[in-house]
């Protein structure tokens, strides 16, 4: 059987085992944890989007740092 992630040798059975252990350890906190991760991803995407749509100053030159 070919592993799902060839480099690490992690197959579907291993992923199920890891998921089960996570569910046992973080069962009651898992929804709030995933909500926090989701909010973090949204904030990261907003930041990347702002940087991509930022207008360059002075014709696109990077600031030199020297006055």
MODELLER restraints for C-alpha pairs under 7 A, 6 or more apart:
rsr = mdl.restraints
at = mdl.atoms
rsr.add(forms.Gaussian(group=physical.xy_distance, feature=features.Distance(at['CA:3:A'], at['CA:9:A']), mean=5.37, stdev=0.5))
rsr.add(forms.Gaussian(group=physical.xy_distance, feature=features.Distance(at['CA:3:A'], at['CA:10:A']), mean=5.66, stdev=0.5))
rsr.add(forms.Gaussian(group=physical.xy_distance, feature=features.Distance(at['CA:3:A'], at['CA:11:A']), mean=4.56, stdev=0.5))
rsr.add(forms.Gaussian(group=physical.xy_distance, feature=features.Distance(at['CA:4:A'], at['CA:10:A']), mean=5.94, stdev=0.5))
rsr.add(forms.Gaussian(group=physical.xy_distance, feature=features.Distance(at['CA:4:A'], at['CA:11:A']), mean=4.88, stdev=0.5))
rsr.add(forms.Gaussian(group=physical.xy_distance, feature=features.Distance(at['CA:4:A'], at['CA:12:A']), mean=6.73, stdev=0.5))
rsr.add(forms.Gaussian(group=physical.xy_distance, feature=features.Distance(at['CA:5:A'], at['CA:11:A']), mean=6.86, stdev=0.5))
